[in-house]
Amino acid sequence: MKGHKITHDEKEAALEARRELGTLKAAALIAGVSVRTLNNEMKRSEVFKRRMQEAAEEGHSIMADNAIQLLKDYAEGKYPKNETDRNRLTAAIAIANWVVPGFRGVTTIQGRVDHDIRVISAVPRPEYGEIEAPKVK
């Protein structure tokens, strides 16, 4: 595949796949070329590179929207509790954390102590006698 020139139809298929699926590997698979060929073409053509980046951003946005919609469906109870797919739910949370800025939110804990604290121990501390150093001959 070294030096393989990508056709216009392969480029469009790759762009559409990247837009829908979000990854370069999926785009290469759908277009029927290797990831290396796509990378070489992006190095060769600045326009194609820009279009691929825009398609990737759009694909990530679509992935995030789908993940958040799944989370909303679970939260609203659209899926019965016994049919909850934990793997799918975990993947949706991971995608939302990855793509959506601030999805996890920031938890801040603020507090202040305004009183004196006294510690009273009921067990007296032991008194140790003086220990003599061993005599070395």
C-alpha positions in Angstrom: 0.0 0.0 0.0 3.0 2.3 0.0 2.3 5.2 -2.3 -1.4 4.3 -2.7 -3.3 7.3 -3.9 -6.7 7.6 -2.3 -9.6 8.3 -4.6 -12.3 10.9 -4.1 -14.9 8.3 -3.2 -12.7 6.8 -0.6 -12.0 10.2 0.9 -15.8 11.0 1.1 -16.5 7.5 2.6 -13.7 8.1 5.2 -15.1 11.6 6.1 -18.6 10.3 6.5 -17.4 7.4 8.7 -15.3 9.7 10.8 -18.3 11.9 11.2 -20.6 9.1 12.3 -18.2 6.9 14.3 -15.6 9.4 15.5 -12.4 7.4 15.0 -9.8 7.3 12.3 -9.6 3.5 12.4 -13.4 3.2 11.7 -13.0 5.7 8.9 -10.2 3.7 7.3 -12.1 0.5 7.6 -15.3 1.9 6.0 -13.2 3.5 3.2 -11.3 0.3 2.5 -7.9 1.8 3.1 -5.4 1.6 5.9 -4.9 4.2 8.7 -1.5 4.9 7.3 -2.9 5.7 3.9 -5.3 8.2 5.5 -2.5 9.7 7.5 -0.3 10.1 4.4 -3.2 11.7 2.6 -3.8 14.1 5.4 0.0 15.0 5.3 -0.3 15.5 1.5 -3.5 17.6 1.5 -4.1 20.3 4.1 -7.8 20.6 2.9 -8.4 16.9 3.5 -6.7 17.2 6.9 -8.9 20.1 8.0 -12.1 18.3 6.8 -11.0 15.1 8.7 -10.5 17.2 11.9 -13.9 18.8 11.5 -15.5 15.4 10.9 -13.7 14.1 14.1 -15.0 17.0 16.2 -18.5 16.4 14.8 -18.2 12.6 15.4 -17.1 13.2 19.0 -20.0 15.5 19.5 -22.4 12.9 18.2 -20.8 10.2 20.4 -21.3 12.5 23.5 -24.9 13.3 22.6 -25.7 9.6 22.3 -23.9 8.8 25.6 -25.8 11.5 27.4 -29.1 10.5 25.9 -28.5 6.9 27.1 -27.7 8.2 30.6 -30.9 10.3 30.6 -32.9 7.3 29.5 -31.5 5.2 32.3 -32.2 8.0 34.8 -35.8 8.5 33.6 -36.4 4.7 34.0 -37.0 3.9 30.3 -35.1 0.7 30.9 -36.4 -1.8 33.5 -34.0 -2.3 36.4 -33.4 -6.0 35.6 -32.4 -5.1 32.0 -29.7 -2.6 32.9 -26.6 -3.2 30.9 -23.8 -2.1 33.2 -21.1 -2.3 30.5 -23.1 0.0 28.2 -23.8 2.4 31.0 -20.1 2.5 32.1 -19.0 3.1 28.5 -21.6 5.9 28.2 -20.2 7.6 31.3 -16.6 7.2 30.1 -17.5 8.8 26.7 -19.3 11.6 28.4 -16.4 12.2 30.7 -14.0 12.2 27.8 -15.9 14.5 25.4 -18.1 16.8 27.4 -16.1 19.4 29.3 -17.0 19.6 32.9 -19.3 16.6 32.7 -18.2 15.2 36.1 -18.4 18.5 37.7 -16.3 19.7 40.5 -17.0 18.8 44.1 -15.7 21.2 46.7 -16.0 20.6 50.4 -15.9 23.6 52.6 -16.0 23.6 56.4 -14.7 25.4 59.4 -14.2 24.5 63.0 -14.7 27.3 65.5 -14.3 25.5 68.8 -11.5 24.2 70.9 -10.8 20.5 70.9 -9.6 18.7 74.0 -8.4 15.1 73.9 -8.8 13.3 77.1 -7.1 9.9 77.3 -8.4 7.4 79.9 -5.3 5.2 79.6 -2.3 6.6 81.5 0.9 6.6 79.5 3.4 4.1 80.7 6.6 5.2 82.5 9.7 3.6 81.2 12.7 3.2 83.4 16.2 4.2 82.3 17.7 1.6 80.1 21.4 1.0 80.5 23.6 0.7 77.5 25.1 -2.7 77.1 28.8 -2.9 78.0 31.0 -3.8 75.1 34.4 -5.4 75.8 
